[in-house]
Amino acid sequence: MTRRSPGPRTAATRRALAAVVALGAVAIGLPQLGATAPAASAAPGARSADAPQCSDGTGTRIPTVPPAFAALQTQLAWGVTKGQGVVVAVVDSGVDVGNPHLAAGALAGGIDLVGDGKGANGFADLEGHGTAVAGQIAARLIDGSGVEGLAPDARILSIRVFATSDDQAVKAGYGPTVDRIAQGIRVAADVHAQVINVSLSTSADAPQLRDAVAYATAHGSLVVASSGNTDSSLSVDKTDDPGPRYPAGDPGALGVSAVDAVGDATMESVHGPHVAISAPGSQILTTARAGIDCVYAGDAPATSFATAYVSACAALVAAAHPEETPAQWAYRLEATAVRPIPGRRDDDLGWGVVQPYDALTLVPGTGIAGPPSPFGDTGSAASAPDQPVRLEQRDPPTAAATTIAVVAGVGAGVVLGTIAVVAILLRRRRDDRSETVPLDDGRPLMGRTGSV
């Protein structure tokens, strides 16, 4: 696999990230992310060129902790919050409710916008893509498995906007489209999901996507979207356009690029001005269809996965700072990301590799190197290029401070069937707040070799 040769900035970021990973590995007892990991085919249910599908059976469990956790300050962040009270909308192919990591308490509800009769209330997933993304964000621990979401107390709202990405589904009108993705973003905002994950993109600067992101932002939701992958041969729109992808490039969206297992940007991600931040996108251990665990993107990073981890980080920030705006949540993530020059972003990594604990504990104010602050202070990259961010030590928030009454009483087997029902349940959180596109995964989840 061809990799991007790291330039001076990328190499510096790699060294900075390696130091963070080493500290994180010590804190949570994990191997370093850049260390040699077991091959995907070595673990039961894993994906590799030798294992095109996760498993022929059911109930496969992988006991390993997700490798990316070492780079993401996981235990430090969980000392502050695990995302309780936050709803993350996954605008995708649906969520397989049969996966025990995602059953009952992990789900806030489901909405089907495809209309093919196979995705009841968003709780079905023919492609498997949405299930993998949802697991990275909010999977619950189960016996015999190490799979867990980065925001394991958050809830997932499944908004199903396509059935599969294969040619037959696309011809039938059930593939991913700009219109349905825009509709999905709006629906998520209407029911007050604090974070909206869109692991999909298009090279077309579509006004309906731009308007949907603006609508979501105005309703208090942060849209986190993938920057796109360069492997156009497996993209639905088959585009070779190297320019920005959308909705990642729309104002108000947080565009996410992927880094590999050692923290490098690579040629597999689309880079450009639409990249705001980066996250691990390879060696991803998460949930899959048929109730199993899988390892994906063993060979090349995929922006779908990087986006999911940034959405989980955003959920943690939203849980700890519910009074703040989407722009302020995004600022926390960008300002504290690991980068070679504190006051400068680049088109490969954006503001750097996300660090959720630092984002949670940032004290906004003047003199912070990074993006312009939405907190009303004068700190900016231009005014203070070399000053470090300021952090505070925080005790874990009390349940009263972080718990938001969202979909209380959702139990095993309970499925929310309509937008109206979901809206009623989720509105308790915020009563005061008034073309075709590719999966950004490199390859479909099931039926082909490679990464999601």
Summary of the structure (lengths in Angstrom):
residues: 452
radius of gyration: 19.5
end to end distance: 15.5
largest distance: 58.1
contacts: 1845
relative contact order: 0.18
helix: 30%
strand: 14%
